[in-house]
């Protein structure tokens, strides 16, 4: 479902982040692990079509994210760690727009707002929201429709127990429908048993670990080693 081919990317005046990265990710839960600064968020932005590779291609379901944008992005949900939304639109405006783009009834947006605990403040503008409320608004937008690819950057960070449960239940529903879900996180424990594979970024390259150890202890040891960058 996700294919990166010879992807190069860097930021100005900084050492390249990705140098010939390539991988193929099919359905199931992929944990993207590594220490801070390894390039995890950059890789997710490449997969989600937020950043454009300087060289190489990123494709979803066989469609290039930068040549076949409509086809590549129509079944994609992306939740960033930093919730960047247009500041002057209301939450309801954003959710209605997402509903129209995904061709679903506005009622589905209403349900997403209720799950995210935002229905009572849906007429507030994005600039009036706290960071936690903005993150929940991004999640509500991701919950609309039936994405076949979901890219999530620290989705549980700073979330209360109720919202964490909603997020994990949503991820499990996507997995049951055969979606490809990529999660970058330092909060490993909630994802250990449901993971299909692990993905790390090191030296500008991607490395996939699959199949994973079957027993919990060995799997957790692998994840912790990748998270610390010692594997």
URDA-V191328 format. One record per helix or strand. SS is the DSSP state (a for helix, b for strand). FROM is the first residue (numbers start at 1). TO is the last residue. If there is no record, write none. Layout:
# URDA-V191328
ss->SS from->FROM to->TO
ss->SS from->FROM to->TO
This chain:
# URDA-V191328
ss->b from->2 to->9
ss->b from->18 to->25
ss->b from->28 to->33
ss->a from->40 to->47
ss->b from->55 to->60
ss->b from->63 to->64
ss->a from->69 to->73
ss->b from->76 to->79
ss->b from->90 to->90
ss->a from->91 to->102
ss->a from->106 to->115
ss->a from->119 to->121
ss->b from->125 to->125
ss->a from->126 to->128
ss->a from->131 to->142
ss->b from->149 to->153
ss->a from->161 to->176
ss->b from->180 to->184
ss->a from->189 to->191
ss->b from->195 to->202
ss->b from->205 to->209
ss->a from->216 to->228
